[in-house]
Amino acid sequence: MEHIAIYPGSFDPVTNGHLDLIHRGLKIFDRVIVAILKNPQKKFLFSIDERMEMLRASLNGLPLVEIDAFDGLLVDYASQRGASAVLRGLRALSDFEYEFQLALMNRRLNREIQTVFLMTGMRWIYTSSSIIKEAAQFGGDVKGMVPSVVHERLIAKFPRSAKRR
Ligand code: PNS
């Protein structure tokens, strides 16, 4: 039986921490489906197409990884896709409360789907899409924290950051 994990998130934008987690997930699961949240009520910096394109370019045809988008309940999407697990990354303590809540709610909604937490690499323990966007917005150099395609897109969104390259 094939073990499939869904790796869900906003990926607004994908960071090197996300890529690190996908590679770790592939050591455990046969396939990983990266599922981008579409939710039109949530305000994203990048459109769903941009977030997909950036993920595609960053993963560069990595086998056994699929990129998809979803809306509605994550557990419903996971069972439609035949996945047995939801993969989430844990950084520092601050992630724990929200992740704990999300995992327990998902378990209540569908007991067949297990949440699997993996620690991100130490290099990425303090980074997040939000802090990276904030730094880029005010001209901070985020090179090395995001794939090069994302770096270029952030510079295009916030031209001030180009000055400090
Ligand atoms: O990267 P993020 O933004 O922390 O990801 C959050 C995500 C997409 C995993 C979460 O918001 C989600 O699963 N949304 C879909 C709706 C859902 O099923 N929510 C959890 C149970 S109410």
Backbone and ligand atoms as CSV (ligand in chain L), in Angstrom:
chain,resi,resn,atom,element,x,y,z
A,1,MET,N,N,0.842,-1.202,0.000
A,1,MET,CA,C,0.000,0.000,0.000
A,1,MET,C,C,0.880,1.255,0.000
A,2,GLU,N,N,0.463,2.198,-0.849
A,2,GLU,CA,C,1.248,3.434,-0.970
A,2,GLU,C,C,0.881,4.404,0.165
A,3,HIS,N,N,1.893,4.970,0.807
A,3,HIS,CA,C,1.637,5.934,1.880
A,3,HIS,C,C,1.827,7.352,1.351
A,4,ILE,N,N,0.707,8.077,1.345
A,4,ILE,CA,C,0.731,9.429,0.784
A,4,ILE,C,C,0.522,10.433,1.917
A,5,ALA,N,N,1.321,11.494,1.896
A,5,ALA,CA,C,1.134,12.576,2.867
A,5,ALA,C,C,0.744,13.842,2.134
A,6,ILE,N,N,-0.159,14.584,2.760
A,6,ILE,CA,C,-0.493,15.917,2.256
A,6,ILE,C,C,0.342,16.905,3.059
A,7,TYR,N,N,1.025,17.790,2.367
A,7,TYR,CA,C,1.751,18.853,3.063
A,7,TYR,C,C,1.013,20.159,2.737
A,8,PRO,N,N,0.113,20.580,3.635
A,8,PRO,CA,C,-0.735,21.741,3.321
A,8,PRO,C,C,-0.133,23.041,3.833
A,9,GLY,N,N,-0.526,24.127,3.208
A,9,GLY,CA,C,-0.080,25.430,3.711
A,9,GLY,C,C,-0.490,26.537,2.782
A,10,SER,N,N,-0.167,27.756,3.207
A,10,SER,CA,C,-0.453,28.923,2.361
A,10,SER,C,C,0.659,29.104,1.325
A,11,PHE,N,N,1.866,28.777,1.705
A,11,PHE,CA,C,3.040,28.904,0.813
A,11,PHE,C,C,3.046,30.280,0.137
A,12,ASP,N,N,2.957,31.295,0.985
A,12,ASP,CA,C,2.834,32.666,0.473
A,12,ASP,C,C,4.029,33.514,0.905
A,13,PRO,N,N,5.208,33.278,0.369
A,13,PRO,CA,C,5.608,32.314,-0.640
A,13,PRO,C,C,6.314,31.095,0.003
A,14,VAL,N,N,6.656,30.121,-0.862
A,14,VAL,CA,C,7.438,28.964,-0.398
A,14,VAL,C,C,8.815,29.449,0.081
A,15,THR,N,N,9.287,28.852,1.172
A,15,THR,CA,C,10.605,29.219,1.716
A,15,THR,C,C,11.530,27.991,1.676
A,16,ASN,N,N,12.785,28.222,1.994
A,16,ASN,CA,C,13.713,27.084,2.055
A,16,ASN,C,C,13.328,26.123,3.183
A,17,GLY,N,N,12.671,26.651,4.205
A,17,GLY,CA,C,12.190,25.796,5.303
A,17,GLY,C,C,11.131,24.816,4.801
A,18,HIS,N,N,10.225,25.299,3.934
A,18,HIS,CA,C,9.217,24.400,3.353
A,18,HIS,C,C,9.896,23.309,2.519
A,19,LEU,N,N,10.867,23.710,1.715
A,19,LEU,CA,C,11.546,22.730,0.834
A,19,LEU,C,C,12.258,21.667,1.674
A,20,ASP,N,N,12.870,22.126,2.769
A,20,ASP,CA,C,13.547,21.216,3.688
A,20,ASP,C,C,12.542,20.170,4.211
A,21,LEU,N,N,11.349,20.625,4.540
A,21,LEU,CA,C,10.349,19.710,5.085
A,21,LEU,C,C,9.853,18.710,4.041
A,22,ILE,N,N,9.717,19.175,2.811
A,22,ILE,CA,C,9.277,18.269,1.734
A,22,ILE,C,C,10.312,17.143,1.569
A,23,HIS,N,N,11.591,17.507,1.584
A,23,HIS,CA,C,12.637,16.489,1.455
A,23,HIS,C,C,12.615,15.510,2.641
A,24,ARG,N,N,12.363,16.024,3.825
A,24,ARG,CA,C,12.269,15.130,4.990
A,24,ARG,C,C,11.057,14.208,4.860
A,25,GLY,N,N,9.941,14.772,4.381
A,25,GLY,CA,C,8.712,13.983,4.206
A,25,GLY,C,C,8.921,12.837,3.234
A,26,LEU,N,N,9.713,13.082,2.202
A,26,LEU,CA,C,9.953,12.047,1.184
A,26,LEU,C,C,10.759,10.868,1.726
A,27,LYS,N,N,11.423,11.082,2.870
A,27,LYS,CA,C,12.179,9.968,3.476
A,27,LYS,C,C,11.248,9.006,4.199
A,28,ILE,N,N,10.034,9.476,4.465
A,28,ILE,CA,C,9.085,8.660,5.235
A,28,ILE,C,C,7.931,8.149,4.365
A,29,PHE,N,N,7.456,9.022,3.479
A,29,PHE,CA,C,6.274,8.687,2.672
A,29,PHE,C,C,6.664,8.334,1.245
A,30,ASP,N,N,5.790,7.560,0.578
A,30,ASP,CA,C,6.040,7.193,-0.812
A,30,ASP,C,C,5.834,8.394,-1.725
A,31,ARG,N,N,4.850,9.230,-1.362
A,31,ARG,CA,C,4.558,10.424,-2.158
A,31,ARG,C,C,4.133,11.551,-1.246
A,32,VAL,N,N,4.455,12.777,-1.643
A,32,VAL,CA,C,4.015,13.953,-0.879
A,32,VAL,C,C,3.232,14.853,-1.830
A,33,ILE,N,N,2.033,15.213,-1.419
A,33,ILE,CA,C,1.231,16.174,-2.199
A,33,ILE,C,C,1.292,17.512,-1.467
A,34,VAL,N,N,1.896,18.480,-2.116
A,34,VAL,CA,C,1.971,19.824,-1.537
A,34,VAL,C,C,0.661,20.514,-1.912
A,35,ALA,N,N,-0.131,20.866,-0.911
A,35,ALA,CA,C,-1.486,21.379,-1.163
A,35,ALA,C,C,-1.568,22.840,-0.720
A,36,ILE,N,N,-1.768,23.710,-1.693
A,36,ILE,CA,C,-1.782,25.149,-1.413
A,36,ILE,C,C,-3.203,25.597,-1.100
A,37,LEU,N,N,-3.345,26.309,0.003
A,37,LEU,CA,C,-4.665,26.803,0.414
A,37,LEU,C,C,-5.127,27.922,-0.520
A,38,LYS,N,N,-6.367,27.753,-1.037
A,38,LYS,CA,C,-6.901,28.765,-1.976
A,38,LYS,C,C,-7.719,29.848,-1.278
A,39,ASN,N,N,-8.252,29.542,-0.125
A,39,ASN,CA,C,-9.207,30.386,0.610
A,39,ASN,C,C,-9.288,31.860,0.176
A,40,PRO,N,N,-10.341,32.235,-0.553
A,40,PRO,CA,C,-10.431,33.608,-1.054
A,40,PRO,C,C,-10.638,34.637,0.062
A,41,GLN,N,N,-11.046,34.173,1.264
A,41,GLN,CA,C,-11.248,35.116,2.379
A,41,GLN,C,C,-9.927,35.550,3.016
A,42,LYS,N,N,-8.891,34.792,2.763
A,42,LYS,CA,C,-7.591,35.109,3.361
A,42,LYS,C,C,-6.808,35.986,2.398
A,43,LYS,N,N,-6.110,36.986,2.925
A,43,LYS,CA,C,-5.382,37.898,2.055
A,43,LYS,C,C,-3.953,37.379,1.857
A,44,PHE,N,N,-3.623,37.056,0.625
A,44,PHE,CA,C,-2.281,36.555,0.324
A,44,PHE,C,C,-1.523,37.604,-0.469
A,45,LEU,N,N,-0.204,37.590,-0.363
A,45,LEU,CA,C,0.613,38.497,-1.178
A,45,LEU,C,C,0.626,38.002,-2.625
A,46,PHE,N,N,0.775,36.698,-2.799
A,46,PHE,CA,C,0.868,36.108,-4.140
A,46,PHE,C,C,-0.430,35.356,-4.473
A,47,SER,N,N,-0.819,35.412,-5.747
A,47,SER,CA,C,-2.025,34.692,-6.185
A,47,SER,C,C,-1.756,33.187,-6.128
A,48,ILE,N,N,-2.823,32.434,-6.246
A,48,ILE,CA,C,-2.675,30.976,-6.228
A,48,ILE,C,C,-1.777,30.510,-7.386
A,49,ASP,N,N,-1.933,31.142,-8.566
A,49,ASP,CA,C,-1.099,30.751,-9.713
A,49,ASP,C,C,0.374,31.072,-9.452
A,50,GLU,N,N,0.622,32.241,-8.863
A,50,GLU,CA,C,2.022,32.608,-8.555
A,50,GLU,C,C,2.620,31.652,-7.524
A,51,ARG,N,N,1.835,31.327,-6.485
A,51,ARG,CA,C,2.359,30.426,-5.447
A,51,ARG,C,C,2.650,29.042,-6.031
A,52,MET,N,N,1.776,28.609,-6.942
A,52,MET,CA,C,1.992,27.305,-7.593
A,52,MET,C,C,3.246,27.330,-8.463
A,53,GLU,N,N,3.363,28.395,-9.250
A,53,GLU,CA,C,4.528,28.518,-10.151
A,53,GLU,C,C,5.837,28.523,-9.373
A,54,MET,N,N,5.840,29.268,-8.259
A,54,MET,CA,C,7.070,29.343,-7.456
A,54,MET,C,C,7.425,27.978,-6.858
A,55,LEU,N,N,6.396,27.260,-6.407
A,55,LEU,CA,C,6.657,25.925,-5.858
A,55,LEU,C,C,7.181,24.993,-6.944
A,56,ARG,N,N,6.543,25.080,-8.111
A,56,ARG,CA,C,6.944,24.216,-9.229
A,56,ARG,C,C,8.405,24.485,-9.595
A,57,ALA,N,N,8.739,25.763,-9.733
A,57,ALA,CA,C,10.110,26.123,-10.113
A,57,ALA,C,C,11.102,25.708,-9.029
A,58,SER,N,N,10.716,25.840,-7.776
A,58,SER,CA,C,11.631,25.520,-6.672
A,58,SER,C,C,11.864,24.017,-6.560
A,59,LEU,N,N,10.824,23.241,-6.862
A,59,LEU,CA,C,10.961,21.783,-6.721
A,59,LEU,C,C,11.570,21.155,-7.959
A,60,ASN,N,N,11.498,21.900,-9.071
A,60,ASN,CA,C,12.211,21.517,-10.276
A,60,ASN,C,C,12.018,20.051,-10.677
A,61,GLY,N,N,10.764,19.642,-10.742
A,61,GLY,CA,C,10.466,18.272,-11.186
A,61,GLY,C,C,10.866,17.172,-10.223
A,62,LEU,N,N,11.045,17.510,-8.960
A,62,LEU,CA,C,11.400,16.485,-7.959
A,62,LEU,C,C,10.393,15.338,-8.027
A,63,PRO,N,N,10.870,14.098,-8.254
A,63,PRO,CA,C,9.915,12.994,-8.382
A,63,PRO,C,C,9.192,12.716,-7.068
A,64,LEU,N,N,8.021,12.149,-7.187
A,64,LEU,CA,C,7.192,11.735,-6.044
A,64,LEU,C,C,6.576,12.895,-5.268
A,65,VAL,N,N,6.684,14.101,-5.848
A,65,VAL,CA,C,6.037,15.265,-5.233
A,65,VAL,C,C,5.064,15.849,-6.244
A,66,GLU,N,N,3.851,16.102,-5.777
A,66,GLU,CA,C,2.844,16.738,-6.642
A,66,GLU,C,C,2.442,18.061,-6.003
A,67,ILE,N,N,2.147,19.046,-6.833
A,67,ILE,CA,C,1.689,20.334,-6.307
A,67,ILE,C,C,0.242,20.507,-6.722
A,68,ASP,N,N,-0.588,20.854,-5.761
A,68,ASP,CA,C,-2.013,21.003,-6.030
A,68,ASP,C,C,-2.537,22.157,-5.173
A,69,ALA,N,N,-3.788,22.546,-5.412
A,69,ALA,CA,C,-4.415,23.582,-4.601
A,69,ALA,C,C,-5.699,23.004,-4.037
A,70,PHE,N,N,-6.105,23.521,-2.871
A,70,PHE,CA,C,-7.358,23.021,-2.283
A,70,PHE,C,C,-8.088,24.145,-1.568
A,71,ASP,N,N,-9.415,23.951,-1.447
A,71,ASP,CA,C,-10.163,24.792,-0.523
A,71,ASP,C,C,-11.107,23.879,0.242
A,72,GLY,N,N,-11.805,24.427,1.219
A,72,GLY,CA,C,-12.650,23.577,2.062
A,72,GLY,C,C,-11.803,22.926,3.141
A,73,LEU,N,N,-12.335,21.866,3.709
A,73,LEU,CA,C,-11.651,21.211,4.834
A,73,LEU,C,C,-10.452,20.391,4.361
A,74,LEU,N,N,-9.376,20.556,5.079
A,74,LEU,CA,C,-8.146,19.822,4.748
A,74,LEU,C,C,-8.356,18.306,4.821
A,75,VAL,N,N,-9.056,17.831,5.858
A,75,VAL,CA,C,-9.220,16.375,5.998
A,75,VAL,C,C,-10.066,15.794,4.851
A,76,ASP,N,N,-10.998,16.605,4.339
A,76,ASP,CA,C,-11.808,16.121,3.205
A,76,ASP,C,C,-10.925,15.996,1.966
A,77,TYR,N,N,-10.100,17.016,1.770
A,77,TYR,CA,C,-9.174,16.978,0.629
A,77,TYR,C,C,-8.226,15.773,0.778
A,78,ALA,N,N,-7.707,15.579,1.984
A,78,ALA,CA,C,-6.757,14.472,2.219
A,78,ALA,C,C,-7.405,13.132,1.907
A,79,SER,N,N,-8.653,12.941,2.356
A,79,SER,CA,C,-9.257,11.626,2.080
A,79,SER,C,C,-9.608,11.472,0.604
A,80,GLN,N,N,-10.017,12.574,-0.051
A,80,GLN,CA,C,-10.259,12.496,-1.521
A,80,GLN,C,C,-9.006,12.047,-2.255
A,81,ARG,N,N,-7.837,12.508,-1.755
A,81,ARG,CA,C,-6.581,12.198,-2.432
A,81,ARG,C,C,-5.980,10.861,-1.995
A,82,GLY,N,N,-6.644,10.172,-1.107
A,82,GLY,CA,C,-6.148,8.868,-0.645
A,82,GLY,C,C,-4.950,8.980,0.283
A,83,ALA,N,N,-4.829,10.120,0.961
A,83,ALA,CA,C,-3.685,10.313,1.866
A,83,ALA,C,C,-4.025,9.809,3.264
A,84,SER,N,N,-3.019,9.272,3.946
A,84,SER,CA,C,-3.255,8.793,5.305
A,84,SER,C,C,-2.695,9.768,6.332
A,85,ALA,N,N,-1.956,10.760,5.861
A,85,ALA,CA,C,-1.309,11.663,6.823
A,85,ALA,C,C,-1.255,13.092,6.315
A,86,VAL,N,N,-1.238,13.994,7.285
A,86,VAL,CA,C,-0.998,15.414,7.020
A,86,VAL,C,C,0.369,15.715,7.628
A,87,LEU,N,N,1.197,16.314,6.833
A,87,LEU,CA,C,2.562,16.615,7.272
A,87,LEU,C,C,2.636,18.087,7.650
A,88,ARG,N,N,3.193,18.371,8.822
A,88,ARG,CA,C,3.383,19.766,9.226
A,88,ARG,C,C,4.776,19.907,9.829
A,89,GLY,N,N,5.347,21.075,9.634
A,89,GLY,CA,C,6.677,21.348,10.186
A,89,GLY,C,C,6.551,22.028,11.528
A,90,LEU,N,N,7.472,21.710,12.426
A,90,LEU,CA,C,7.504,22.397,13.717
A,90,LEU,C,C,8.818,23.138,13.836
A,91,ARG,N,N,8.702,24.410,14.152
A,91,ARG,CA,C,9.930,25.197,14.404
A,91,ARG,C,C,10.057,25.352,15.916
A,92,ALA,N,N,10.085,26.565,16.373
A,92,ALA,CA,C,10.280,26.763,17.815
A,92,ALA,C,C,8.959,26.547,18.548
A,93,LEU,N,N,8.971,26.778,19.842
A,93,LEU,CA,C,7.795,26.546,20.685
A,93,LEU,C,C,6.551,27.271,20.203
A,94,SER,N,N,6.752,28.436,19.611
A,94,SER,CA,C,5.620,29.271,19.202
A,94,SER,C,C,4.668,28.566,18.237
A,95,ASP,N,N,5.143,27.623,17.471
A,95,ASP,CA,C,4.276,26.903,16.535
A,95,ASP,C,C,3.332,25.948,17.255
A,96,PHE,N,N,3.742,25.532,18.443
A,96,PHE,CA,C,3.096,24.367,19.040
A,96,PHE,C,C,1.600,24.538,19.283
A,97,GLU,N,N,1.216,25.673,19.870
A,97,GLU,CA,C,-0.182,25.824,20.269
A,97,GLU,C,C,-1.131,25.734,19.073
A,98,TYR,N,N,-0.804,26.481,18.026
A,98,TYR,CA,C,-1.649,26.467,16.829
A,98,TYR,C,C,-1.643,25.085,16.179
A,99,GLU,N,N,-0.483,24.481,16.088
A,99,GLU,CA,C,-0.375,23.165,15.435
A,99,GLU,C,C,-1.141,22.091,16.201
A,100,PHE,N,N,-1.075,22.186,17.531
A,100,PHE,CA,C,-1.751,21.247,18.410
A,100,PHE,C,C,-3.273,21.350,18.182
A,101,GLN,N,N,-3.738,22.622,18.111
A,101,GLN,CA,C,-5.162,22.877,17.905
A,101,GLN,C,C,-5.612,22.334,16.538
A,102,LEU,N,N,-4.828,22.637,15.523
A,102,LEU,CA,C,-5.140,22.204,14.156
A,102,LEU,C,C,-5.175,20.672,14.067
A,103,ALA,N,N,-4.160,20.031,14.654
A,103,ALA,CA,C,-4.062,18.567,14.582
A,103,ALA,C,C,-5.234,17.911,15.308
A,104,LEU,N,N,-5.596,18.459,16.475
A,104,LEU,CA,C,-6.683,17.835,17.241
A,104,LEU,C,C,-8.036,18.061,16.569
A,105,MET,N,N,-8.208,19.231,15.980
A,105,MET,CA,C,-9.460,19.491,15.261
A,105,MET,C,C,-9.551,18.579,14.042
A,106,ASN,N,N,-8.461,18.452,13.323
A,106,ASN,CA,C,-8.466,17.569,12.153
A,106,ASN,C,C,-8.743,16.119,12.563
A,107,ARG,N,N,-8.197,15.716,13.696
A,107,ARG,CA,C,-8.421,14.333,14.156
A,107,ARG,C,C,-9.889,14.115,14.531
A,108,ARG,N,N,-10.467,15.160,15.139
A,108,ARG,CA,C,-11.891,15.053,15.485
A,108,ARG,C,C,-12.755,14.954,14.222
A,109,LEU,N,N,-12.348,15.676,13.195
A,109,LEU,CA,C,-13.122,15.697,11.945
A,109,LEU,C,C,-12.963,14.413,11.132
A,110,ASN,N,N,-11.795,13.803,11.233
A,110,ASN,CA,C,-11.563,12.549,10.500
A,110,ASN,C,C,-10.473,11.739,11.200
A,111,ARG,N,N,-10.893,10.675,11.857
A,111,ARG,CA,C,-9.961,9.881,12.682
A,111,ARG,C,C,-9.007,9.015,11.856
A,112,GLU,N,N,-9.273,8.927,10.564
A,112,GLU,CA,C,-8.414,8.092,9.698
A,112,GLU,C,C,-7.132,8.815,9.288
A,113,ILE,N,N,-7.133,10.144,9.430
A,113,ILE,CA,C,-5.981,10.933,8.960
A,113,ILE,C,C,-5.107,11.305,10.158
A,114,GLN,N,N,-3.851,10.929,10.084
A,114,GLN,CA,C,-2.925,11.247,11.182
A,114,GLN,C,C,-2.088,12.477,10.825
A,115,THR,N,N,-1.824,13.319,11.823
A,115,THR,CA,C,-0.916,14.447,11.594
A,115,THR,C,C,0.487,14.023,12.017
A,116,VAL,N,N,1.433,14.257,11.131
A,116,VAL,CA,C,2.836,13.907,11.416
A,116,VAL,C,C,3.639,15.201,11.444
A,117,PHE,N,N,4.305,15.445,12.558
A,117,PHE,CA,C,5.131,16.652,12.681
A,117,PHE,C,C,6.588,16.296,12.458
A,118,LEU,N,N,7.247,17.100,11.661
A,118,LEU,CA,C,8.694,16.925,11.482
A,118,LEU,C,C,9.369,18.228,11.865
A,119,MET,N,N,10.528,18.124,12.473
A,119,MET,CA,C,11.298,19.325,12.825
A,119,MET,C,C,11.962,19.851,11.570
A,120,THR,N,N,11.860,21.145,11.372
A,120,THR,CA,C,12.604,21.727,10.248
A,120,THR,C,C,14.091,21.722,10.603
A,121,GLY,N,N,14.919,21.844,9.591
A,121,GLY,CA,C,16.360,21.917,9.833
A,121,GLY,C,C,16.674,23.136,10.700
A,122,MET,N,N,17.735,23.054,11.490
A,122,MET,CA,C,18.099,24.152,12.406
A,122,MET,C,C,18.290,25.476,11.677
A,123,ARG,N,N,18.728,25.395,10.426
A,123,ARG,CA,C,18.979,26.630,9.658
A,123,ARG,C,C,17.707,27.434,9.450
A,124,TRP,N,N,16.565,26.735,9.508
A,124,TRP,CA,C,15.285,27.400,9.177
A,124,TRP,C,C,14.389,27.577,10.378
A,125,ILE,N,N,14.940,27.366,11.557
A,125,ILE,CA,C,14.120,27.328,12.771
A,125,ILE,C,C,13.446,28.677,13.059
A,126,TYR,N,N,14.013,29.759,12.579
A,126,TYR,CA,C,13.463,31.090,12.909
A,126,TYR,C,C,12.767,31.749,11.718
A,127,THR,N,N,12.732,31.075,10.579
A,127,THR,CA,C,12.151,31.744,9.401
A,127,THR,C,C,10.691,31.316,9.183
A,128,SER,N,N,9.968,32.202,8.540
A,128,SER,CA,C,8.582,31.904,8.158
A,128,SER,C,C,8.278,32.774,6.952
A,129,SER,N,N,7.240,32.413,6.196
A,129,SER,CA,C,6.855,33.246,5.045
A,129,SER,C,C,6.561,34.667,5.527
A,130,SER,N,N,5.888,34.793,6.668
A,130,SER,CA,C,5.484,36.132,7.144
A,130,SER,C,C,6.679,37.009,7.463
A,131,ILE,N,N,7.652,36.470,8.188
A,131,ILE,CA,C,8.797,37.311,8.579
A,131,ILE,C,C,9.651,37.645,7.361
A,132,ILE,N,N,9.706,36.716,6.422
A,132,ILE,CA,C,10.462,36.946,5.190
A,132,ILE,C,C,9.792,38.047,4.363
A,133,LYS,N,N,8.462,38.003,4.276
A,133,LYS,CA,C,7.731,39.052,3.530
A,133,LYS,C,C,7.926,40.401,4.192
A,134,GLU,N,N,7.902,40.409,5.524
A,134,GLU,CA,C,8.057,41.684,6.235
A,134,GLU,C,C,9.445,42.270,5.984
A,135,ALA,N,N,10.458,41.424,6.066
A,135,ALA,CA,C,11.829,41.904,5.821
A,135,ALA,C,C,11.957,42.431,4.392
A,136,ALA,N,N,11.421,41.670,3.426
A,136,ALA,CA,C,11.531,42.059,2.009
A,136,ALA,C,C,10.796,43.372,1.750
A,137,GLN,N,N,9.668,43.525,2.407
A,137,GLN,CA,C,8.852,44.727,2.215
A,137,GLN,C,C,9.603,46.001,2.606
A,138,PHE,N,N,10.454,45.885,3.640
A,138,PHE,CA,C,11.181,47.062,4.106
A,138,PHE,C,C,12.620,47.088,3.600
A,139,GLY,N,N,12.874,46.339,2.550
A,139,GLY,CA,C,14.186,46.408,1.913
A,139,GLY,C,C,15.228,45.452,2.461
A,140,GLY,N,N,14.827,44.533,3.338
A,140,GLY,CA,C,15.791,43.558,3.882
A,140,GLY,C,C,16.146,42.509,2.837
A,141,ASP,N,N,17.378,42.050,2.895
A,141,ASP,CA,C,17.821,41.040,1.935
A,141,ASP,C,C,17.477,39.643,2.464
A,142,VAL,N,N,16.632,38.937,1.745
A,142,VAL,CA,C,16.206,37.609,2.206
A,142,VAL,C,C,16.830,36.490,1.364
A,143,LYS,N,N,17.837,36.866,0.597
A,143,LYS,CA,C,18.532,35.870,-0.227
A,143,LYS,C,C,19.060,34.749,0.676
A,144,GLY,N,N,18.933,33.513,0.218
A,144,GLY,CA,C,19.429,32.390,1.028
A,144,GLY,C,C,18.358,31.816,1.943
A,145,MET,N,N,17.256,32.564,2.109
A,145,MET,CA,C,16.168,32.044,2.953
A,145,MET,C,C,15.037,31.481,2.101
A,146,VAL,N,N,15.035,31.891,0.840
A,146,VAL,CA,C,13.982,31.467,-0.092
A,146,VAL,C,C,14.652,30.994,-1.384
A,147,PRO,N,N,13.962,30.161,-2.168
A,147,PRO,CA,C,14.517,29.763,-3.469
A,147,PRO,C,C,14.731,31.016,-4.331
A,148,SER,N,N,15.657,30.940,-5.293
A,148,SER,CA,C,15.994,32.146,-6.070
A,148,SER,C,C,14.781,32.706,-6.827
A,149,VAL,N,N,13.884,31.839,-7.294
A,149,VAL,CA,C,12.702,32.324,-8.009
A,149,VAL,C,C,11.831,33.188,-7.085
A,150,VAL,N,N,11.771,32.830,-5.827
A,150,VAL,CA,C,10.976,33.597,-4.861
A,150,VAL,C,C,11.681,34.924,-4.555
A,151,HIS,N,N,12.985,34.855,-4.435
A,151,HIS,CA,C,13.764,36.076,-4.190
A,151,HIS,C,C,13.498,37.105,-5.280
A,152,GLU,N,N,13.535,36.643,-6.519
A,152,GLU,CA,C,13.280,37.547,-7.661
A,152,GLU,C,C,11.859,38.129,-7.592
A,153,ARG,N,N,10.895,37.288,-7.272
A,153,ARG,CA,C,9.496,37.749,-7.210
A,153,ARG,C,C,9.291,38.749,-6.075
A,154,LEU,N,N,9.998,38.535,-4.967
A,154,LEU,CA,C,9.855,39.471,-3.839
A,154,LEU,C,C,10.439,40.831,-4.209
A,155,ILE,N,N,11.542,40.799,-4.933
A,155,ILE,CA,C,12.154,42.058,-5.371
A,155,ILE,C,C,11.209,42.789,-6.328
A,156,ALA,N,N,10.546,42.014,-7.191
A,156,ALA,CA,C,9.598,42.630,-8.130
A,156,ALA,C,C,8.395,43.233,-7.387
A,157,LYS,N,N,7.957,42.553,-6.323
A,157,LYS,CA,C,6.808,43.067,-5.549
A,157,LYS,C,C,7.201,44.290,-4.740
A,158,PHE,N,N,8.412,44.241,-4.170
A,158,PHE,CA,C,8.878,45.325,-3.294
A,158,PHE,C,C,10.180,45.868,-3.856
A,159,PRO,N,N,10.133,46.733,-4.872
A,159,PRO,CA,C,11.358,47.148,-5.559
A,159,PRO,C,C,12.421,47.757,-4.635
A,160,ARG,N,N,12.015,48.255,-3.450
A,160,ARG,CA,C,13.013,48.823,-2.523
A,160,ARG,C,C,14.102,47.822,-2.172
A,161,SER,N,N,13.709,46.514,-2.115
A,161,SER,CA,C,14.695,45.517,-1.698
A,161,SER,C,C,15.829,45.371,-2.710
A,162,ALA,N,N,15.562,45.775,-3.965
A,162,ALA,CA,C,16.592,45.665,-5.009
A,162,ALA,C,C,17.788,46.545,-4.681
A,163,LYS,N,N,17.526,47.679,-4.034
A,163,LYS,CA,C,18.603,48.625,-3.729
A,163,LYS,C,C,19.675,47.995,-2.838
A,164,ARG,N,N,19.257,47.063,-1.980
A,164,ARG,CA,C,20.196,46.511,-1.006
A,164,ARG,C,C,20.806,45.194,-1.442
A,165,ARG,N,N,20.543,44.778,-2.657
A,165,ARG,CA,C,21.085,43.501,-3.107
A,165,ARG,C,C,22.587,43.486,-3.184
L,1,PNS,O1,O,0.777,27.521,6.217
L,1,PNS,P1,P,-0.449,27.801,7.009
L,1,PNS,O2,O,-1.110,29.068,6.554
L,1,PNS,O3,O,-0.186,27.765,8.493
L,1,PNS,O4,O,-1.480,26.594,6.680
L,1,PNS,C1,C,-2.713,26.514,7.330
L,1,PNS,C2,C,-3.585,25.400,6.719
L,1,PNS,C3,C,-3.723,25.581,5.228
L,1,PNS,C4,C,-2.954,24.054,6.992
L,1,PNS,C5,C,-4.974,25.475,7.403
L,1,PNS,O5,O,-5.438,26.798,7.404
L,1,PNS,C6,C,-6.030,24.590,6.742
L,1,PNS,O6,O,-5.932,23.397,6.767
L,1,PNS,N1,N,-7.064,25.228,6.166
L,1,PNS,C7,C,-8.167,24.549,5.502
L,1,PNS,C8,C,-9.444,24.538,6.376
L,1,PNS,C9,C,-9.312,23.501,7.472
L,1,PNS,O7,O,-9.455,22.319,7.248
L,1,PNS,N2,N,-8.987,23.968,8.720
L,1,PNS,C10,C,-8.671,23.115,9.858
L,1,PNS,C11,C,-9.835,22.526,10.570
L,1,PNS,S1,S,-11.132,23.676,10.983
